[in-house]
């Protein structure tokens, strides 16, 4: 069980196993009594250079732009599996 799943369970959220981590975090954020530490890590868009399977076991093809946490983005970029896809300052 992941930390997000534990937090959701503690808040009384009924978890659907098909939910991505992002969806689960959205559900946690909807609960007014959710602790501040339950806030999600910032996310960033990256362009995949190779196919990958996400947390829901769904294939994401190379060339697709996905949004992941900064930590995951750093891992993907460091291993050469993705590149940054966020706009340059002024291009937003």
C-alpha positions in Angstrom: 0.0 0.0 0.0 1.4 3.4 -1.0 1.6 6.4 1.2 -1.2 8.1 -0.7 -3.4 5.0 -0.3 -2.7 5.0 3.4 -3.6 8.7 3.7 -6.8 8.2 1.7 -7.8 5.2 3.9 -7.2 7.3 7.0 -9.4 10.0 5.6 -12.2 7.5 4.9 -11.9 7.7 1.1 -13.0 4.6 -0.8 -10.2 3.9 -3.2 -10.7 2.7 -6.8 -7.6 0.6 -7.8 -7.8 2.1 -11.3 -7.1 5.6 -10.0 -3.7 7.1 -10.9 -1.7 8.7 -8.1 -2.8 12.1 -9.4 -6.5 11.2 -9.1 -5.9 9.8 -5.6 -4.2 13.0 -4.6 -7.2 15.0 -6.0 -9.6 12.9 -3.8 -7.4 13.5 -0.8 -7.3 17.3 -1.5 -11.1 17.4 -1.6 -11.3 16.4 2.1 -11.3 19.5 4.2 -9.6 17.8 7.2 -6.7 16.6 5.1 -3.4 17.5 6.7 -1.2 20.0 4.9 1.5 17.3 4.5 -0.9 15.4 2.2 -0.4 18.0 -0.5 1.0 16.6 -3.7 4.5 17.2 -4.9 4.7 19.8 -7.7 4.4 18.4 -11.2 6.1 19.1 -14.5 5.4 18.1 -18.1 8.0 15.8 -19.8 8.1 14.3 -23.3 8.7 10.6 -23.3 11.6 9.3 -25.4 10.6 5.7 -24.9 7.4 3.9 -24.2 6.5 3.4 -20.6 3.8 1.9 -18.4 2.3 4.2 -15.8 1.1 3.3 -12.3 -2.2 2.1 -13.7 -0.4 -0.3 -16.1 -1.4 1.7 -19.1 1.2 2.1 -21.9 2.2 5.6 -22.7 4.0 5.8 -26.1 7.2 7.6 -26.9 6.6 11.2 -28.0 3.7 11.7 -25.6 3.9 14.6 -23.2 2.9 13.5 -19.7 2.8 15.3 -16.4 4.7 13.7 -13.5 6.1 14.8 -10.2 9.3 16.6 -10.2 11.1 13.7 -8.5 9.8 11.3 -11.2 10.7 13.8 -14.0 14.3 14.0 -12.7 14.6 10.2 -12.7 13.2 9.9 -16.2 15.4 12.7 -17.5 18.5 11.3 -15.7 18.0 7.9 -17.3 17.5 9.3 -20.8 13.9 8.2 -21.0 12.3 11.7 -21.2 13.1 15.3 -21.8 11.6 18.5 -20.3 8.5 19.8 -22.1 7.7 22.9 -20.1 7.6 26.2 -21.8 10.4 28.6 -21.7 9.9 31.8 -19.6 7.9 34.2 -21.7 6.3 31.5 -23.8 3.6 30.6 -21.3 
